[in-house]
Amino acid sequence: MNGSFFLPQPLEVAGSTLPATVKRWTQPVSNDAFTIPFAQSIAASDALRTGTYTKTLTFTLSTTTP
């Protein structure tokens, strides 16, 4: 978002399917880094406005037992 303007393609965030290289914790863990990849496609015909584009995302952490 840039004021009331936005890019037509959605912001992509990695889904719930994790690659094999991602850690699978078997016990509670604190302060361990975890990468969440983002991607934003911008087409050649997309209008870009000057200024800063921002978007607030809220993540909810939950635990499950496989």
C-alpha positions as CSV (number, residue, x, y, z in Angstrom):
1,M,0.0,0.0,0.0
2,N,1.1,3.5,-0.8
3,G,-1.6,5.7,0.6
4,S,-4.7,4.5,-1.2
5,F,-2.7,3.0,-4.0
6,F,-1.7,-0.7,-4.1
7,L,0.1,-3.1,-6.5
8,P,-2.3,-5.4,-8.4
9,Q,-0.5,-8.6,-7.6
10,P,-0.9,-10.0,-4.1
11,L,2.0,-10.1,-1.6
12,E,3.1,-13.7,-1.4
13,V,4.1,-15.2,1.9
14,A,5.3,-18.8,2.3
15,G,2.4,-21.1,3.1
16,S,2.1,-23.9,5.6
17,T,4.0,-26.4,3.4
18,L,7.5,-26.2,4.7
19,P,10.5,-27.3,2.6
20,A,12.6,-30.3,3.9
21,T,15.4,-27.9,5.0
22,V,13.2,-26.3,7.6
23,K,13.8,-27.3,11.2
24,R,11.2,-29.6,12.8
25,W,11.4,-28.9,16.6
26,T,10.5,-31.8,18.9
27,Q,10.7,-29.8,22.1
28,P,9.8,-26.2,23.2
29,V,12.4,-23.7,21.8
30,S,13.1,-20.1,22.6
31,N,14.9,-17.4,20.6
32,D,15.5,-19.6,17.6
33,A,15.5,-17.8,14.2
34,F,13.0,-18.8,11.6
35,T,12.8,-17.3,8.0
36,I,9.5,-16.4,6.5
37,P,10.0,-15.6,2.7
38,F,8.0,-12.8,1.0
39,A,7.7,-12.1,-2.7
40,Q,6.0,-9.2,-4.6
41,S,5.6,-9.4,-8.4
42,I,5.6,-6.1,-10.3
43,A,4.6,-6.2,-13.9
44,A,6.0,-3.8,-16.5
45,S,2.6,-2.2,-16.9
46,D,2.0,-1.6,-13.2
47,A,1.8,2.0,-12.2
48,L,4.3,2.8,-9.4
49,R,3.9,5.9,-7.2
50,T,6.6,7.7,-5.5
51,G,6.9,7.2,-1.8
52,T,7.0,4.2,0.5
53,Y,4.9,1.0,0.1
54,T,4.0,-0.7,3.3
55,K,1.8,-3.6,4.5
56,T,1.1,-4.8,8.0
57,L,0.9,-8.5,8.5
58,T,-0.2,-10.3,11.6
59,F,1.1,-13.8,12.3
60,T,-0.4,-16.2,14.8
61,L,1.9,-18.9,16.2
62,S,0.2,-22.1,17.1
63,T,1.5,-25.6,17.9
64,T,0.3,-28.9,16.8
65,T,1.3,-32.5,17.4
66,P,1.9,-34.4,14.1
